[in-house]
Amino acid sequence: MQIHKITSRFPDFGVNKIQEISRFVYEISKREKILPEKILNNISSNNFEAVKKELLKKRFPYVFAHNEEIKPYLPKLKLDSTLSFDINNSEFNPKKILIEKLAINSCLAKRFRTFFSKAKFTEIVSLKSFIKDNRNSGIANYNKRRDMVFITNEKYDFFKKCPCTKGAVGCGYNIFNLGFGCIFDCTYCYLQEYNNAPGIIFPANIDTFFEEFKNYKKPKMRIGTGEFSDSLMLDNVTEYSLSIIEFFNKHKDVLFEFKTKSSNVGAILKARHSGNIIVSWSLNPQKIIDKNEFFTATLGERLGSAKKCSQAGYKIGFHFDPVIYFKGWEREYERTIDSLFSRIKPRDISWISIGTFRFKPELKPIIENRFPDNEILDEELLPGFDNKLRYPYGLRYNMYKFLLSVFEKYSRKIPIYLCMEETSMWQDLKSACKVNHLAHLACGLR
Ligand code: SF4
């Protein structure tokens, strides 16, 4: 969007007002697929407050119509076409594999040498010192992160409680912090704004995690990998799942969860487990997968893998997270849920989580630059109870209510929980739906 067009249309506006109007015009033009000139030509007033009101009404029609408060997040528009991500480069073939001195002779390093024999392997003292000497953050470097792998010897960061989000009802989840970074690329992924490593990190010393777990363990706890990575994305190489399943065979009072968008279940299917392992998939309609979850398995492949795992006696989980609003979302999500239950029996499902799309404001310009054709930012996303950008309360409520009603067609017994939602949303849904399966797994809300 050329600023000069806005400046010449509103010659009396100062820099900040021009910036604000530019952001509105860009977002409306993108959302409605109309030329910015057309938006400008339709504005009759030259008064800033009147112009802003007109643009707010166009940009946030749902919120405007429902009298919800509008405090939009309007960062300065900064678009750089050189930062867009190449979604065609699906193959994961790291060019450089850097191995910490203490992991140089590890089994994991050997496996990477076998699988990626064309990569350049280099020994480094430590990841920490490497990052200190090679400070490379920013979008351009994030786009290149799949070229580099680090095999490390983790010393400190083994487990943590899921921090959830301020003001939300937590589910008491624990994170098994095995690795960092992902070979997939989802438009909405929070790692884009969180990651400061120039590659993908795989700890070689999983045995140390197991040693440390003895001090961290609480009976009946839920713990899983897949918070800062995808649990199974490269499991054929790492075979982490084999060691993890074997270890948790000795801790039957703990539920361990692998969370994935892959169909990489070969190792899991070979393992002998004790019934306390949950393999779970993030699900979205194929339309959303095609446009937002690059390099991941298709919906059919995910459900096919879930079926194989349930036939092998594993408990299965599903995460409808993030649920994305778009025209026709009800039909597409209902179809997705119908496909799920056409393959998986309700009794084999341990839990289902639902969470509507939300993200830290800092992620917005990153998505805009990495995925300039994205549609997920076109909907009405405003700072919510935790300052993350979210759909308005009423819209979220309707989305949850609809999804819960579809799940009810199949079962009222599966524990379903909302991920990172505020207390009032739980309460409103509990009383409106009269659902007894909207569960709080940890116990916070009764
Ligand atoms: S699969 Fe998960 S971790 Fe990987 S890019 Fe997508 S959202 Fe991020």
Boltz pocket constraint, residues with backbone or C-beta under 6 A from the ligand:
constraints:
  - pocket:
      binder: B
      contacts: [[A, 181], [A, 182], [A, 183], [A, 184], [A, 185], [A, 186], [A, 188], [A, 189], [A, 190], [A, 191], [A, 226], [A, 227], [A, 228], [A, 229], [A, 230], [A, 261]]
      max_distance: 6.0
